[in-house]
Amino acid sequence: MFYYVLKYVLLGPLLRLVFRPRIEGLENVPSEGAAIVAGNHLSFSDHFLMPAVLKRRITFLAKAEYFTGPGVRGRLTAAFFRSAGQIPVDRSGKEAGQAAIREGLGVLSKDELLGIYPEGTRSHDGRLYKGKVGVAVMALRAEVPVIPCAMIGTFEAQPPGKVVPNIHPVVIRFGKPLDFSRYAGMENEKAILRAITDEIMYAILSLSEQEYVDQYAAVVKAEEAAARSAKERRFPRMPLG
């Protein structure tokens, strides 16, 4: 119930008023039956804009940190995500990834839409990064299509670290469903999972026209953070005066 109150009464109308998103390819999202919507991830606002424009309910696998934040803001954020039916995902290791796949398959088993960001984290620089193979595993095990989705303009509207969004035009573009039934029964083949994931990421890239980086976003973030830390150790800031 709270999901639909947010979508049609509280948050949805506000998002449409502020961002005025232009929707393309909505007819590619099936009106019934299970499917995965796989999108790029540029902004915190992605979590709300895509559900606001879809006619059907969609459940996202959301990072566990949204449910465990400290203080009043953390409790409010956790309450919001739980009320909206989003599923917390622990991204700390292989077993955590298997748990996320089980949760996603549970959503698909109820003939619902599952939303997932194959990159595994938000892009910190607006580029599209290599996808993780969990989306391929779920597509094969559940035998469902994957609808690629591109969020365009949300990075400029609300880049990482910005709480209050900028007024910026946003386009949400859905591509034609991708059918992977030709790989049925091959969900344990690493090369097949990689090929499927790369096909999904290419479809997203074609819709978004981003620059592509053939590395995992989390790895690039960690490398850049380490480089900044090393630079600060070599050239520490001197106190003024």
PASEBA-1860 file (N, C-alpha, C; in nm, 3 decimals):
! residues 241
1> MFYYVLKY> 0.083/-0.120/0.000/0.000/0.000/0.000/0.087/0.125/0.000 ~ 0.191/0.127/0.087/0.276/0.246/0.096/0.347/0.273/-0.037 ~ 0.381/0.166/-0.109/0.446/0.180/-0.239/0.361/0.265/-0.332 ~ 0.231/0.234/-0.339/0.142/0.304/-0.431/0.109/0.445/-0.383 ~ 0.108/0.465/-0.250/0.091/0.600/-0.197/0.209/0.687/-0.238 ~ 0.331/0.633/-0.228/0.451/0.706/-0.270/0.446/0.735/-0.420 ~ 0.410/0.634/-0.498/0.414/0.644/-0.643/0.313/0.745/-0.698 ~ 0.192/0.740/-0.646/0.085/0.818/-0.707/0.043/0.943/-0.629
9> VLLGPLLR> 0.082/0.951/-0.501/0.036/1.063/-0.419/0.149/1.151/-0.369 ~ 0.251/1.090/-0.310/0.356/1.168/-0.243/0.475/1.198/-0.333 ~ 0.550/1.095/-0.368/0.679/1.116/-0.435/0.668/1.124/-0.587 ~ 0.587/1.039/-0.646/0.578/1.033/-0.792/0.544/1.166/-0.857 ~ 0.436/1.233/-0.815/0.402/1.362/-0.876/0.511/1.467/-0.858 ~ 0.578/1.465/-0.742/0.686/1.562/-0.717/0.803/1.538/-0.811 ~ 0.841/1.411/-0.829/0.952/1.379/-0.919/0.920/1.419/-1.063 ~ 0.798/1.395/-1.105/0.760/1.433/-1.241/0.761/1.584/-1.259
17> LVFRPRIE> 0.724/1.657/-1.153/0.721/1.802/-1.160/0.862/1.860/-1.166 ~ 0.952/1.805/-1.083/1.089/1.859/-1.073/1.173/1.818/-1.194 ~ 1.171/1.689/-1.228/1.261/1.638/-1.332/1.197/1.639/-1.471 ~ 1.064/1.637/-1.476/0.992/1.628/-1.603/1.057/1.524/-1.696 ~ 1.067/1.400/-1.651/1.138/1.299/-1.731/1.067/1.269/-1.863 ~ 1.147/1.251/-1.967/1.095/1.207/-2.096/1.115/1.056/-2.104 ~ 1.008/0.985/-2.133/1.011/0.840/-2.132/1.011/0.788/-2.275 ~ 1.104/0.697/-2.304/1.112/0.638/-2.437/1.113/0.485/-2.424
25> GLENVPSE> 1.036/0.419/-2.509/1.039/0.272/-2.514/0.963/0.203/-2.402 ~ 0.869/0.272/-2.338/0.796/0.211/-2.227/0.719/0.087/-2.272 ~ 0.684/0.082/-2.400/0.612/-0.034/-2.453/0.697/-0.161/-2.450 ~ 0.828/-0.147/-2.428/0.916/-0.263/-2.421/0.910/-0.335/-2.287 ~ 0.850/-0.272/-2.188/0.835/-0.335/-2.055/0.706/-0.415/-2.057 ~ 0.711/-0.547/-2.036/0.589/-0.629/-2.044/0.486/-0.587/-1.940 ~ 0.360/-0.594/-1.978/0.252/-0.553/-1.889/0.221/-0.657/-1.782 ~ 0.271/-0.778/-1.801/0.253/-0.883/-1.701/0.365/-0.984/-1.714
33> GAAIVAGN> 0.379/-1.067/-1.610/0.483/-1.169/-1.610/0.615/-1.118/-1.556 ~ 0.700/-1.212/-1.518/0.829/-1.178/-1.459/0.927/-1.126/-1.563 ~ 1.008/-1.031/-1.525/1.114/-0.977/-1.611/1.213/-0.901/-1.525 ~ 1.333/-0.888/-1.576/1.438/-0.809/-1.510/1.458/-0.680/-1.587 ~ 1.456/-0.568/-1.516/1.491/-0.440/-1.577/1.632/-0.407/-1.529 ~ 1.728/-0.406/-1.621/1.869/-0.383/-1.588/1.911/-0.246/-1.639 ~ 1.954/-0.159/-1.547/1.986/-0.024/-1.586/2.124/0.023/-1.544 ~ 2.166/0.134/-1.602/2.286/0.200/-1.552/2.250/0.271/-1.423
41> HLSFSDHF> 2.351/0.309/-1.347/2.323/0.368/-1.215/2.412/0.489/-1.196 ~ 2.351/0.607/-1.210/2.426/0.732/-1.206/2.398/0.817/-1.083 ~ 2.286/0.790/-1.015/2.242/0.882/-0.912/2.151/0.812/-0.811 ~ 2.148/0.865/-0.689/2.057/0.815/-0.587/1.912/0.827/-0.635 ~ 1.884/0.928/-0.715/1.748/0.951/-0.762/1.700/0.844/-0.859 ~ 1.790/0.762/-0.914/1.750/0.654/-1.005/1.650/0.561/-0.938 ~ 1.670/0.537/-0.806/1.583/0.446/-0.733/1.438/0.488/-0.738 ~ 1.413/0.617/-0.752/1.277/0.669/-0.744/1.219/0.706/-0.881
49> LMPAVLKR> 1.304/0.752/-0.971/1.255/0.796/-1.101/1.202/0.681/-1.185 ~ 1.276/0.570/-1.190/1.229/0.459/-1.272/1.096/0.403/-1.221 ~ 1.081/0.373/-1.091/0.950/0.327/-1.044/0.838/0.427/-1.069 ~ 0.872/0.557/-1.067/0.769/0.660/-1.085/0.709/0.659/-1.226 ~ 0.787/0.613/-1.325/0.739/0.618/-1.463/0.684/0.484/-1.512 ~ 0.715/0.376/-1.441/0.666/0.245/-1.482/0.520/0.228/-1.441 ~ 0.444/0.158/-1.523/0.304/0.132/-1.490/0.291/0.020/-1.387 ~ 0.390/-0.069/-1.384/0.389/-0.181/-1.290/0.479/-0.153/-1.171
57> RITFLAKA> 0.455/-0.225/-1.064/0.545/-0.217/-0.950/0.677/-0.285/-0.986 ~ 0.786/-0.228/-0.938/0.917/-0.289/-0.956/0.990/-0.292/-0.823 ~ 1.054/-0.403/-0.795/1.129/-0.420/-0.670/1.277/-0.419/-0.703 ~ 1.351/-0.334/-0.634/1.495/-0.324/-0.656/1.573/-0.398/-0.549 ~ 1.687/-0.449/-0.589/1.786/-0.497/-0.493/1.869/-0.374/-0.454 ~ 1.853/-0.327/-0.332/1.919/-0.205/-0.285/2.032/-0.241/-0.189 ~ 2.138/-0.162/-0.190/2.253/-0.193/-0.105/2.213/-0.187/0.043 ~ 2.271/-0.278/0.121/2.234/-0.292/0.262/2.260/-0.165/0.343
65> EYFTGPGV> 2.356/-0.083/0.297/2.389/0.039/0.370/2.271/0.134/0.381 ~ 2.176/0.126/0.286/2.057/0.211/0.294/1.969/0.173/0.413 ~ 1.986/0.052/0.465/1.901/0.004/0.572/1.971/0.010/0.709 ~ 2.098/0.048/0.710/2.174/0.043/0.835/2.242/0.175/0.870 ~ 2.201/0.284/0.806/2.263/0.414/0.831/2.238/0.463/0.973 ~ 2.333/0.540/1.029/2.319/0.589/1.167/2.227/0.711/1.176 ~ 2.181/0.737/1.297/2.107/0.861/1.324/1.966/0.861/1.269 ~ 1.902/0.976/1.284/1.764/0.992/1.241/1.752/0.974/1.090
73> RGRLTAAF> 1.848/1.034/1.017/1.841/1.022/0.871/1.852/0.876/0.827 ~ 1.940/0.800/0.893/1.956/0.660/0.859/1.830/0.580/0.885 ~ 1.764/0.607/0.998/1.641/0.536/1.030/1.529/0.570/0.933 ~ 1.522/0.697/0.894/1.419/0.738/0.799/1.443/0.674/0.662 ~ 1.570/0.671/0.620/1.603/0.609/0.492/1.567/0.461/0.491 ~ 1.603/0.392/0.601/1.573/0.249/0.611/1.422/0.225/0.609 ~ 1.348/0.308/0.683/1.202/0.292/0.686/1.141/0.314/0.549 ~ 1.196/0.411/0.477/1.145/0.440/0.343/1.167/0.321/0.249
81> FRSAGQIP> 1.288/0.269/0.247/1.318/0.159/0.155/1.238/0.033/0.190 ~ 1.223/0.005/0.321/1.145/-0.112/0.360/0.999/-0.095/0.321 ~ 0.945/0.024/0.346/0.804/0.049/0.314/0.778/0.038/0.164 ~ 0.878/0.074/0.086/0.864/0.068/-0.060/0.890/-0.072/-0.115 ~ 0.917/-0.169/-0.026/0.934/-0.307/-0.068/1.069/-0.339/-0.129 ~ 1.170/-0.254/-0.104/1.302/-0.280/-0.160/1.377/-0.382/-0.074 ~ 1.467/-0.456/-0.136/1.535/-0.567/-0.070/1.680/-0.530/-0.042 ~ 1.724/-0.539/0.085/1.865/-0.507/0.115/1.960/-0.615/0.063
89> VDRSGKEA> 2.072/-0.572/0.008/2.171/-0.663/-0.046/2.307/-0.633/0.018 ~ 2.364/-0.736/0.079/2.498/-0.724/0.136/2.598/-0.748/0.023 ~ 2.685/-0.649/-0.004/2.778/-0.659/-0.117/2.919/-0.696/-0.073 ~ 2.932/-0.762/0.044/3.065/-0.780/0.102/3.139/-0.905/0.058 ~ 3.076/-0.994/-0.019/3.150/-1.113/-0.060/3.068/-1.207/-0.146 ~ 3.127/-1.323/-0.178/3.065/-1.419/-0.268/2.935/-1.472/-0.211 ~ 2.933/-1.508/-0.082/2.812/-1.561/-0.021/2.701/-1.456/-0.022 ~ 2.740/-1.330/-0.001/2.642/-1.222/-0.006/2.580/-1.213/-0.145
97> GQAAIREG> 2.661/-1.234/-0.248/2.610/-1.231/-0.384/2.510/-1.341/-0.410 ~ 2.534/-1.459/-0.355/2.441/-1.571/-0.369/2.309/-1.540/-0.299 ~ 2.316/-1.473/-0.184/2.195/-1.435/-0.113/2.113/-1.336/-0.195 ~ 2.181/-1.243/-0.261/2.112/-1.145/-0.346/2.041/-1.215/-0.462 ~ 2.107/-1.315/-0.520/2.046/-1.389/-0.630/1.921/-1.462/-0.581 ~ 1.928/-1.522/-0.462/1.810/-1.591/-0.407/1.694/-1.494/-0.387 ~ 1.725/-1.376/-0.334/1.620/-1.276/-0.312/1.559/-1.232/-0.446 ~ 1.644/-1.210/-0.544/1.594/-1.169/-0.675/1.507/-1.276/-0.739
105> LGVLSKDE> 1.548/-1.401/-0.728/1.469/-1.510/-0.784/1.335/-1.523/-0.714 ~ 1.332/-1.488/-0.585/1.206/-1.490/-0.511/1.107/-1.389/-0.568 ~ 1.157/-1.271/-0.605/1.071/-1.169/-0.667/1.019/-1.219/-0.802 ~ 1.109/-1.274/-0.882/1.070/-1.321/-1.016/0.974/-1.438/-1.010 ~ 0.984/-1.520/-0.906/0.894/-1.636/-0.893/0.750/-1.593/-0.872 ~ 0.729/-1.469/-0.833/0.593/-1.416/-0.812/0.544/-1.339/-0.935 ~ 0.614/-1.356/-1.048/0.577/-1.290/-1.175/0.583/-1.139/-1.165 ~ 0.680/-1.088/-1.091/0.695/-0.945/-1.073/0.816/-0.893/-1.151
113> LLGIYPEG> 0.829/-0.761/-1.155/0.945/-0.696/-1.215/1.055/-0.682/-1.111 ~ 1.176/-0.717/-1.150/1.293/-0.699/-1.063/1.385/-0.596/-1.125 ~ 1.422/-0.495/-1.048/1.516/-0.394/-1.095/1.655/-0.421/-1.042 ~ 1.754/-0.410/-1.127/1.891/-0.437/-1.085/1.988/-0.347/-1.161 ~ 2.095/-0.308/-1.093/2.203/-0.232/-1.156/2.323/-0.324/-1.169 ~ 2.348/-0.380/-1.287/2.456/-0.478/-1.303/2.594/-0.427/-1.262 ~ 2.616/-0.294/-1.267/2.747/-0.241/-1.227/2.775/-0.265/-1.078 ~ 2.669/-0.282/-0.999/2.686/-0.312/-0.858/2.699/-0.191/-0.768
121> TRSHDGRL> 2.719/-0.075/-0.824/2.732/0.048/-0.746/2.711/0.167/-0.840 ~ 2.689/0.284/-0.782/2.672/0.403/-0.864/2.803/0.441/-0.934 ~ 2.791/0.490/-1.055/2.907/0.544/-1.125/2.947/0.675/-1.057 ~ 3.074/0.690/-1.026/3.121/0.810/-0.957/3.163/0.919/-1.055 ~ 3.167/0.886/-1.184/3.214/0.985/-1.282/3.127/0.991/-1.408 ~ 3.013/0.925/-1.405/2.921/0.932/-1.519/2.948/0.830/-1.628 ~ 3.053/0.751/-1.615/3.083/0.650/-1.716/3.012/0.518/-1.683 ~ 3.002/0.430/-1.781/2.940/0.299/-1.762/3.049/0.196/-1.739
129> YKGKVGVA> 3.033/0.116/-1.635/3.136/0.020/-1.597/3.092/-0.125/-1.623 ~ 3.187/-0.213/-1.616/3.166/-0.356/-1.641/3.058/-0.412/-1.548 ~ 2.971/-0.497/-1.602/2.862/-0.554/-1.524/2.902/-0.683/-1.453 ~ 2.838/-0.707/-1.340/2.859/-0.832/-1.267/2.759/-0.935/-1.317 ~ 2.796/-1.063/-1.307/2.722/-1.169/-1.376/2.595/-1.214/-1.304 ~ 2.565/-1.159/-1.187/2.445/-1.200/-1.114/2.319/-1.184/-1.197 ~ 2.313/-1.079/-1.277/2.194/-1.056/-1.360/2.176/-1.170/-1.460 ~ 2.286/-1.223/-1.513/2.279/-1.334/-1.608/2.233/-1.461/-1.539
137> VMALRAEV> 2.283/-1.486/-1.419/2.242/-1.604/-1.342/2.091/-1.603/-1.321 ~ 2.038/-1.489/-1.278/1.894/-1.480/-1.250/1.811/-1.493/-1.377 ~ 1.857/-1.433/-1.486/1.783/-1.442/-1.612/1.772/-1.587/-1.659 ~ 1.880/-1.664/-1.644/1.877/-1.803/-1.689/1.797/-1.892/-1.594 ~ 1.819/-1.875/-1.465/1.748/-1.961/-1.369/1.598/-1.936/-1.370 ~ 1.558/-1.811/-1.381/1.416/-1.777/-1.380/1.353/-1.786/-1.518 ~ 1.438/-1.797/-1.622/1.391/-1.804/-1.761/1.305/-1.683/-1.794 ~ 1.361/-1.565/-1.771/1.287/-1.440/-1.794/1.368/-1.349/-1.887
145> PVIPCAMI> 1.300/-1.257/-1.956/1.372/-1.161/-2.040/1.436/-1.052/-1.956 ~ 1.533/-0.985/-2.015/1.599/-0.871/-1.951/1.571/-0.747/-2.036 ~ 1.515/-0.644/-1.973/1.488/-0.519/-2.043/1.597/-0.419/-2.006 ~ 1.682/-0.379/-2.101/1.786/-0.279/-2.070/1.722/-0.142/-2.052 ~ 1.779/-0.064/-1.962/1.726/0.069/-1.933/1.841/0.167/-1.916 ~ 1.826/0.285/-1.971/1.928/0.389/-1.957/1.868/0.511/-1.889 ~ 1.930/0.552/-1.780/1.896/0.678/-1.713/1.992/0.783/-1.768 ~ 1.938/0.886/-1.827/2.019/0.990/-1.890/1.990/1.125/-1.824
153> GTFEAQPP> 2.093/1.190/-1.772/2.077/1.320/-1.711/2.067/1.316/-1.560 ~ 2.053/1.197/-1.500/2.040/1.192/-1.354/2.173/1.221/-1.284 ~ 2.285/1.194/-1.353/2.415/1.227/-1.292/2.429/1.378/-1.276 ~ 2.385/1.453/-1.376/2.392/1.599/-1.369/2.287/1.653/-1.270 ~ 2.172/1.584/-1.262/2.067/1.629/-1.172/2.103/1.607/-1.025 ~ 2.166/1.493/-0.997/2.204/1.464/-0.859/2.330/1.378/-0.856 ~ 2.446/1.440/-0.874/2.571/1.365/-0.870/2.599/1.313/-0.730 ~ 2.691/1.217/-0.716/2.724/1.162/-0.585/2.759/1.271/-0.484
161> GKVVPNIH> 2.700/1.261/-0.366/2.730/1.357/-0.260/2.635/1.475/-0.254 ~ 2.554/1.494/-0.357/2.461/1.607/-0.358/2.326/1.562/-0.305 ~ 2.275/1.631/-0.203/2.149/1.593/-0.140/2.030/1.653/-0.214 ~ 2.036/1.783/-0.239/1.926/1.851/-0.308/1.953/1.849/-0.458 ~ 1.865/1.787/-0.538/1.890/1.774/-0.682/1.890/1.909/-0.755 ~ 1.965/1.912/-0.865/1.958/2.026/-0.957/1.837/2.009/-1.049 ~ 1.790/2.119/-1.102/1.686/2.111/-1.206/1.756/2.081/-1.337 ~ 1.736/1.961/-1.388/1.805/1.919/-1.510/1.716/1.820/-1.585
169> PVVIRFGK> 1.707/1.830/-1.717/1.622/1.737/-1.792/1.672/1.593/-1.782 ~ 1.579/1.501/-1.771/1.610/1.359/-1.756/1.536/1.279/-1.862 ~ 1.606/1.182/-1.919/1.545/1.089/-2.014/1.559/0.948/-1.957 ~ 1.450/0.872/-1.961/1.453/0.732/-1.919/1.416/0.649/-2.041 ~ 1.510/0.568/-2.085/1.496/0.498/-2.213/1.500/0.346/-2.190 ~ 1.395/0.277/-2.235/1.387/0.131/-2.222/1.410/0.067/-2.359 ~ 1.497/-0.033/-2.361/1.525/-0.103/-2.486/1.439/-0.227/-2.503 ~ 1.453/-0.291/-2.616/1.377/-0.413/-2.644/1.424/-0.526/-2.553
177> PLDFSRYA> 1.332/-0.612/-2.510/1.369/-0.724/-2.421/1.475/-0.814/-2.484 ~ 1.566/-0.857/-2.402/1.672/-0.950/-2.446/1.634/-1.091/-2.402 ~ 1.633/-1.182/-2.497/1.593/-1.321/-2.470/1.718/-1.410/-2.469 ~ 1.738/-1.479/-2.356/1.857/-1.564/-2.343/1.819/-1.711/-2.331 ~ 1.701/-1.747/-2.383/1.655/-1.886/-2.373/1.748/-1.982/-2.446 ~ 1.826/-1.932/-2.541/1.919/-2.018/-2.615/2.030/-2.072/-2.524 ~ 2.045/-2.010/-2.405/2.147/-2.056/-2.310/2.087/-2.135/-2.195 ~ 1.966/-2.184/-2.210/1.897/-2.257/-2.103/1.982/-2.371/-2.050
185> GMENEKAI> 1.990/-2.381/-1.917/2.066/-2.488/-1.853/2.215/-2.463/-1.844 ~ 2.261/-2.345/-1.884/2.405/-2.317/-1.885/2.443/-2.211/-1.782 ~ 2.361/-2.198/-1.675/2.386/-2.092/-1.577/2.510/-2.116/-1.491 ~ 2.574/-2.232/-1.504/2.697/-2.258/-1.430/2.822/-2.241/-1.517 ~ 2.802/-2.203/-1.643/2.914/-2.183/-1.734/2.962/-2.038/-1.726 ~ 3.081/-2.017/-1.673/3.131/-1.881/-1.651/3.139/-1.800/-1.781 ~ 3.184/-1.864/-1.886/3.199/-1.792/-2.014/3.062/-1.748/-2.066 ~ 2.961/-1.830/-2.047/2.826/-1.796/-2.092/2.771/-1.679/-2.010
193> LRAITDEI> 2.791/-1.685/-1.879/2.743/-1.577/-1.792/2.810/-1.445/-1.828 ~ 2.939/-1.450/-1.859/3.012/-1.329/-1.897/2.958/-1.274/-2.029 ~ 2.933/-1.365/-2.123/2.883/-1.322/-2.255/2.745/-1.258/-2.243 ~ 2.657/-1.316/-2.162/2.524/-1.261/-2.142/2.532/-1.124/-2.077 ~ 2.613/-1.114/-1.973/2.627/-0.987/-1.901/2.681/-0.879/-1.993 ~ 2.780/-0.914/-2.073/2.837/-0.817/-2.167/2.734/-0.773/-2.271 ~ 2.648/-0.867/-2.313/2.543/-0.830/-2.408/2.444/-0.731/-2.345 ~ 2.412/-0.754/-2.218/2.322/-0.663/-2.146/2.386/-0.525/-2.133
201> MYAILSLS> 2.514/-0.522/-2.096/2.582/-0.394/-2.078/2.595/-0.320/-2.210 ~ 2.614/-0.395/-2.319/2.622/-0.329/-2.451/2.489/-0.267/-2.488 ~ 2.380/-0.336/-2.454/2.247/-0.282/-2.482/2.223/-0.154/-2.402 ~ 2.265/-0.154/-2.276/2.253/-0.033/-2.193/2.338/0.079/-2.252 ~ 2.459/0.044/-2.293/2.551/0.143/-2.352/2.491/0.204/-2.479 ~ 2.429/0.123/-2.560/2.368/0.172/-2.684/2.256/0.272/-2.655 ~ 2.185/0.249/-2.544/2.076/0.339/-2.507/2.127/0.467/-2.442 ~ 2.231/0.454/-2.358/2.278/0.568/-2.278/2.383/0.652/-2.348
209> EQEYVDQY> 2.460/0.589/-2.441/2.569/0.656/-2.512/2.676/0.710/-2.416 ~ 2.696/0.639/-2.306/2.801/0.675/-2.211/2.937/0.628/-2.262 ~ 3.042/0.676/-2.200/3.175/0.618/-2.221/3.181/0.489/-2.140 ~ 3.236/0.382/-2.200/3.240/0.252/-2.133/3.380/0.225/-2.078 ~ 3.385/0.167/-1.958/3.510/0.128/-1.894/3.503/-0.022/-1.865 ~ 3.595/-0.099/-1.919/3.593/-0.245/-1.903/3.661/-0.286/-1.772 ~ 3.616/-0.226/-1.665/3.660/-0.259/-1.531/3.541/-0.244/-1.437 ~ 3.547/-0.313/-1.323/3.440/-0.298/-1.225/3.450/-0.161/-1.158
217> AAVVKAEE> 3.336/-0.096/-1.140/3.334/0.038/-1.082/3.394/0.039/-0.942 ~ 3.364/-0.064/-0.862/3.415/-0.068/-0.725/3.568/-0.074/-0.723 ~ 3.627/-0.145/-0.820/3.773/-0.156/-0.827/3.834/-0.021/-0.864 ~ 3.775/0.047/-0.961/3.826/0.178/-1.002/3.814/0.278/-0.888 ~ 3.703/0.276/-0.817/3.684/0.366/-0.703/3.792/0.342/-0.598 ~ 3.818/0.214/-0.567/3.918/0.181/-0.466/4.058/0.225/-0.510 ~ 4.090/0.205/-0.638/4.222/0.247/-0.689/4.238/0.397/-0.681 ~ 4.134/0.472/-0.718/4.142/0.617/-0.714/4.153/0.668/-0.571
225> AAARSAKE> 4.080/0.603/-0.478/4.088/0.642/-0.338/4.227/0.616/-0.283 ~ 4.288/0.502/-0.321/4.423/0.470/-0.275/4.524/0.570/-0.330 ~ 4.506/0.610/-0.456/4.597/0.707/-0.516/4.587/0.842/-0.446 ~ 4.466/0.883/-0.413/4.449/1.010/-0.340/4.512/1.004/-0.204 ~ 4.496/0.890/-0.137/4.554/0.873/-0.003/4.706/0.878/-0.008 ~ 4.763/0.810/-0.109/4.909/0.810/-0.123/4.961/0.951/-0.152 ~ 4.888/1.026/-0.233/4.929/1.163/-0.265/4.925/1.251/-0.141 ~ 4.824/1.233/-0.057/4.812/1.313/0.065/4.924/1.280/0.163
233> RRFPRMPL> 4.968/1.153/0.164/5.079/1.116/0.252/5.210/1.177/0.204 ~ 5.225/1.184/0.071/5.349/1.241/0.015/5.350/1.392/0.029 ~ 5.233/1.452/0.012/5.225/1.598/0.015/5.117/1.641/0.115 ~ 5.144/1.626/0.243/5.044/1.662/0.344/5.016/1.812/0.343 ~ 4.893/1.844/0.376/4.856/1.985/0.382/4.923/2.050/0.502 ~ 4.985/2.167/0.475/5.049/2.238/0.583/4.949/2.330/0.651 ~ 4.956/2.341/0.784/4.862/2.428/0.854/4.886/2.574/0.816 ~ 4.776/2.650/0.804/4.787/2.791/0.770/4.848/2.868/0.886
241> G> 4.930/2.969/0.852/4.989/3.053/0.957/5.108/2.986/1.022
END
